[in-house]
């Protein structure tokens, strides 16, 4: 690897550690919840997966290695349906400008249960739905045939009815590919605090590193992922392991496991998923299998994408 490439990857780590303060209260944790079916079905282990419509949320730098010039996707899911019935809506897109340069964009909306408000007489007056969102744009550049770097900038809004806050965040990412091995690293949600009227909280800044190895099985393939995540504000480690069997490039079977830290409200869960491709359209589904006392149990996500 060239000296300049090593310096760029090192810069991601150095910038992150000098930007983020010590352990503090954390807000807008929805940013780290997998928002599309492929990511969820692989246990969240996606920092080293190949580029898809939603890679803006995991590793923007992978965009320049995409085989498609244009891709876009929309997903809908429920997180912790038995406990709170939260909804996740994601939109992502990638446009390859040249072989070395790509532009990405992403939008994530996290909706909570409706809250009923009452007038001074105690009569139900209205129903309000708290929600949080992030929207951003990113760029990826191929430094060598094997190495790329990416950066995102996002605007974050949190409307919790009684408190409304905003923030700006940045993501830095890198991808290195050698033969059938992908290596990915990212530092996400780096930026200002989420500031409400009376309080402010750190963003859930996360460092991710992982790898994917793909076995070619004739017309089929099997890819395996391993990822480790470090949540800086909470000083805790989590991660995921996942696998995907692709049958003739049009039918995918996926499974994964995400290990977390329940004391830091990071859940552990197993996940499974299916995917299908038909010319320019791909459809993916994921489902969470966890214990009955685990909040994400029975959560799901369905994603629809288009590629050219």
C-alpha positions as CSV (number, residue, x, y, z in Angstrom):
1,X,0.0,0.0,0.0
2,X,1.3,3.4,-0.8
3,X,2.5,5.7,1.9
4,X,-0.2,8.3,1.2
5,X,-2.9,5.6,1.5
6,X,-1.6,4.6,4.9
7,X,-1.6,8.2,6.0
8,X,-5.2,8.7,4.9
9,X,-6.5,5.6,6.8
10,X,-4.5,6.7,9.9
11,X,-6.1,10.1,9.6
12,X,-9.5,8.6,10.1
13,X,-8.6,7.1,13.4
14,X,-6.6,10.2,14.7
15,X,-9.4,12.6,13.7
16,X,-12.0,10.6,15.4
17,X,-10.2,10.3,18.7
18,X,-9.4,14.0,18.9
19,X,-12.9,15.1,17.8
20,X,-14.9,13.0,20.3
21,X,-14.9,13.9,24.0
22,X,-14.9,11.4,26.9
23,X,-17.9,9.3,27.9
24,X,-21.0,11.5,28.1
25,X,-24.8,11.3,27.6
26,X,-25.7,10.2,24.1
27,X,-28.7,11.2,21.9
28,X,-30.2,10.3,18.5
29,X,-29.1,6.6,18.9
30,X,-31.3,5.7,15.9
31,X,-28.4,6.7,13.7
32,X,-26.7,3.4,14.5
33,X,-29.7,1.1,13.9
34,X,-29.6,-0.8,10.6
35,X,-32.1,0.8,8.3
36,X,-32.2,-1.6,5.3
37,X,-32.9,-5.3,4.9
38,X,-29.4,-6.3,3.7
39,X,-27.7,-4.7,6.7
40,X,-30.2,-6.0,9.2
41,X,-30.2,-9.6,7.8
42,X,-26.4,-9.7,8.2
43,X,-26.4,-8.7,11.8
44,X,-25.4,-5.2,11.0
45,X,-22.0,-6.3,9.7
46,X,-21.9,-4.1,6.6
47,X,-18.8,-1.9,6.8
48,X,-17.0,-4.2,4.3
49,X,-19.8,-5.4,2.1
50,X,-20.0,-4.5,-1.5
51,X,-21.7,-1.2,-2.5
52,X,-25.5,-1.1,-2.7
53,X,-28.1,1.7,-2.6
54,X,-27.9,2.0,1.2
55,X,-24.1,2.0,1.6
56,X,-24.2,5.7,2.5
57,X,-25.2,4.6,6.0
58,X,-22.3,2.0,6.4
59,X,-19.4,2.9,4.1
60,X,-19.6,5.6,1.5
61,X,-16.1,4.8,0.1
62,X,-17.3,1.5,-1.4
63,X,-19.4,3.4,-4.0
64,X,-16.6,3.7,-6.5
65,X,-16.3,-0.1,-6.7
66,X,-20.0,-0.5,-7.6
67,X,-20.6,-2.2,-11.0
68,X,-23.7,0.0,-11.5
69,X,-23.6,3.6,-12.6
70,X,-26.8,4.5,-10.8
71,X,-28.6,2.9,-7.9
72,X,-31.4,4.0,-5.5
73,X,-33.4,2.2,-2.8
74,X,-36.2,2.8,-0.4
75,X,-36.8,0.7,2.8
76,X,-39.4,0.4,5.5
77,X,-39.0,-1.4,8.8
78,X,-40.1,-1.8,12.4
79,X,-37.7,-1.7,15.3
80,X,-38.8,-3.2,18.7
81,X,-42.4,-3.8,17.5
82,X,-43.6,-5.5,20.7
83,X,-42.2,-2.8,23.0
84,X,-42.7,0.4,21.1
85,X,-43.5,-0.2,17.5
86,X,-40.9,2.3,16.2
87,X,-40.7,2.7,12.4
88,X,-37.6,3.2,10.2
89,X,-37.7,4.7,6.7
90,X,-34.5,4.9,4.7
91,X,-33.7,6.2,1.3
92,X,-30.3,5.9,-0.4
93,X,-28.7,6.5,-3.8
94,X,-25.4,6.4,-5.6
95,X,-24.3,8.0,-8.8
96,X,-20.9,7.2,-10.4
97,X,-19.6,10.3,-12.1
98,X,-16.4,8.7,-13.3
99,X,-14.6,5.4,-12.6
100,X,-12.9,7.1,-9.7
101,X,-15.5,9.4,-8.3
102,X,-19.1,8.9,-7.0
103,X,-21.7,10.9,-5.2
104,X,-24.0,9.5,-2.6
105,X,-27.0,10.7,-0.7
106,X,-29.1,9.3,2.2
107,X,-32.1,10.0,4.3
108,X,-33.2,8.2,7.5
109,X,-36.5,8.8,9.4
110,X,-37.1,7.2,12.8
111,X,-40.7,7.4,14.1
112,X,-41.9,6.7,17.6
113,X,-45.4,5.8,19.0
114,X,-48.1,8.4,18.7
115,X,-48.6,10.5,21.9
116,X,-52.1,11.7,22.8
117,X,-52.3,15.3,24.1
118,X,-55.1,16.5,26.4
119,X,-56.7,19.9,26.9
120,X,-57.1,21.6,30.3
121,X,-60.3,19.6,30.9
122,X,-58.6,16.3,30.5
123,X,-60.2,15.6,27.2
124,X,-58.0,14.1,24.4
125,X,-57.1,16.9,22.1
126,X,-54.6,15.7,19.5
127,X,-52.2,12.9,18.5
128,X,-48.6,13.8,17.9
129,X,-45.9,11.6,16.5
130,X,-42.3,12.2,17.7
131,X,-39.7,11.6,15.1
132,X,-36.0,12.0,14.3
133,X,-34.3,12.2,11.0
134,X,-31.0,12.6,9.2
135,X,-30.3,13.7,5.6
136,X,-26.9,14.0,4.0
137,X,-24.7,13.8,1.0
138,X,-21.3,12.1,0.5
139,X,-18.5,11.6,-2.0
140,X,-16.2,8.7,-2.7
141,X,-12.9,8.7,-4.5
142,X,-10.8,5.8,-5.7
143,X,-7.1,6.5,-4.8
144,X,-5.8,3.3,-6.4
145,X,-7.3,0.3,-8.1
146,X,-7.7,-1.3,-4.6
147,X,-8.2,1.6,-2.2
148,X,-10.9,4.3,-1.9
149,X,-11.9,6.9,0.7
150,X,-15.3,8.6,1.4
151,X,-16.7,11.4,3.4
152,X,-20.3,12.3,4.3
153,X,-22.0,15.4,5.8
154,X,-25.4,15.1,7.4
155,X,-28.0,17.3,9.0
156,X,-29.8,15.7,12.0
157,X,-33.2,16.8,13.4
158,X,-34.8,15.4,16.6
159,X,-38.4,16.3,17.4
160,X,-39.4,14.8,20.7
161,X,-42.5,17.1,21.1
162,X,-41.3,18.7,24.3
163,X,-37.7,19.0,23.0
164,X,-36.5,19.8,19.5
165,X,-32.9,19.7,18.5
166,X,-30.5,19.8,15.6
167,X,-26.9,18.8,14.8
168,X,-24.4,18.4,12.0
169,X,-22.4,15.3,11.6
170,X,-19.6,13.8,9.4
171,X,-18.6,10.3,8.4
172,X,-15.2,9.2,7.2
173,X,-14.6,5.8,5.6
174,X,-12.1,3.7,3.7
175,X,-12.3,0.5,1.6
176,X,-9.4,-1.8,0.6
177,X,-10.0,-4.7,-1.8
178,X,-7.5,-7.5,-2.6
179,X,-8.7,-10.4,-4.6
180,X,-11.8,-11.8,-2.8
181,X,-11.2,-9.9,0.4
182,X,-12.8,-6.6,1.2
183,X,-11.6,-4.6,4.2
184,X,-13.7,-1.6,5.5
185,X,-13.2,1.0,8.2
186,X,-15.4,4.0,9.1
187,X,-15.8,6.7,11.7
188,X,-19.4,7.9,11.8
189,X,-21.6,10.5,13.6
190,X,-18.7,12.8,14.3
191,X,-19.8,16.4,14.9
192,X,-21.6,18.8,17.1
193,X,-23.8,17.9,20.0
194,X,-27.5,17.4,19.4
195,X,-28.8,20.7,21.0
196,X,-32.3,21.0,22.5
197,X,-33.8,24.0,24.2
198,X,-32.5,23.1,27.6
199,X,-30.1,20.2,27.1
200,X,-27.5,18.9,24.7
201,X,-26.2,15.4,24.1
202,X,-23.3,13.8,22.3
203,X,-23.9,12.1,19.0
204,X,-23.5,8.3,19.0
205,X,-20.0,8.4,17.5
206,X,-19.0,4.9,16.2
207,X,-15.8,3.4,14.8
208,X,-16.3,0.3,12.7
209,X,-13.8,-2.1,11.2
210,X,-14.4,-5.3,9.4
211,X,-13.8,-7.7,6.5
212,X,-15.7,-9.7,3.9
213,X,-14.4,-12.7,2.1
214,X,-16.2,-14.1,-0.9
215,X,-16.0,-17.7,-2.0
216,X,-16.7,-18.3,-5.7
217,X,-18.8,-21.4,-6.2
218,X,-19.2,-21.6,-10.0
219,X,-22.4,-19.7,-10.8
220,X,-23.0,-19.1,-7.1
221,X,-21.1,-17.4,-4.3
222,X,-20.8,-17.3,-0.6
223,X,-19.7,-14.2,1.3
224,X,-18.9,-14.0,5.0
225,X,-18.6,-10.8,7.1
226,X,-17.1,-10.1,10.4
227,X,-17.2,-6.6,12.0
228,X,-16.2,-4.9,15.3
229,X,-17.8,-1.7,16.4
230,X,-16.6,0.7,19.1
231,X,-19.1,3.3,20.5
232,X,-16.8,6.1,21.8
233,X,-19.3,7.9,24.0
234,X,-20.1,4.8,26.0
235,X,-16.7,3.1,25.7
236,X,-18.3,-0.2,24.7
237,X,-17.6,-2.8,22.0
238,X,-20.3,-4.5,19.9
239,X,-20.2,-6.1,16.5
240,X,-21.7,-8.5,14.0
241,X,-21.2,-11.6,11.9
242,X,-23.1,-12.3,8.7
243,X,-23.2,-14.5,5.6
244,X,-24.9,-14.4,2.2
245,X,-25.4,-17.2,-0.3
246,X,-26.1,-15.9,-3.7
247,X,-27.7,-18.3,-6.2
248,X,-26.9,-17.4,-9.8
249,X,-26.9,-13.7,-8.9
250,X,-30.7,-13.4,-8.6
251,X,-31.6,-15.2,-5.3
252,X,-29.9,-14.5,-1.9
253,X,-30.2,-16.2,1.4
254,X,-28.7,-14.3,4.4
255,X,-28.2,-14.8,8.1
256,X,-26.3,-12.9,10.9
257,X,-25.9,-12.3,14.5
258,X,-25.3,-9.0,16.3
259,X,-23.8,-8.9,19.8
260,X,-24.3,-5.9,21.9
261,X,-24.1,-4.5,25.4
262,X,-27.6,-4.6,27.1
263,X,-26.3,-2.3,29.9
264,X,-25.6,0.3,27.3
265,X,-28.9,-0.3,25.5
266,X,-27.2,-2.0,22.6
267,X,-29.2,-5.2,21.9
268,X,-28.1,-8.6,20.8
269,X,-30.1,-10.4,18.2
270,X,-30.0,-13.0,15.4
271,X,-31.4,-12.2,11.9
272,X,-32.3,-13.9,8.7
273,X,-33.2,-12.5,5.3
274,X,-34.1,-13.2,1.6
275,X,-33.3,-11.2,-1.5
276,X,-34.3,-11.4,-5.2
277,X,-33.0,-9.7,-8.3
278,X,-35.0,-9.2,-11.5
279,X,-33.1,-7.2,-14.2
280,X,-32.9,-3.7,-12.7
281,X,-35.0,-4.3,-9.6
282,X,-34.0,-6.0,-6.3
283,X,-36.2,-6.8,-3.4
284,X,-34.9,-7.7,0.1
285,X,-36.5,-8.8,3.4
286,X,-35.0,-9.2,6.9
287,X,-36.4,-10.5,10.1
288,X,-35.1,-10.4,13.7
289,X,-35.0,-13.5,15.9
290,X,-34.4,-12.7,19.5
291,X,-35.6,-13.8,22.9
292,X,-39.1,-12.8,24.0
293,X,-37.6,-10.4,26.5
294,X,-35.4,-8.8,23.9
295,X,-36.8,-5.5,22.5
296,X,-35.8,-6.0,18.8
297,X,-37.6,-9.4,18.7
298,X,-39.9,-9.7,15.6
299,X,-38.5,-6.6,14.1
300,X,-38.3,-6.6,10.3
301,X,-37.3,-4.5,7.2
302,X,-38.3,-4.6,3.6
303,X,-36.2,-2.8,0.9
304,X,-36.8,-2.1,-2.7
305,X,-34.0,-1.0,-5.0
306,X,-33.3,-0.2,-8.6
307,X,-29.9,-0.2,-10.5
308,X,-28.7,0.8,-13.9
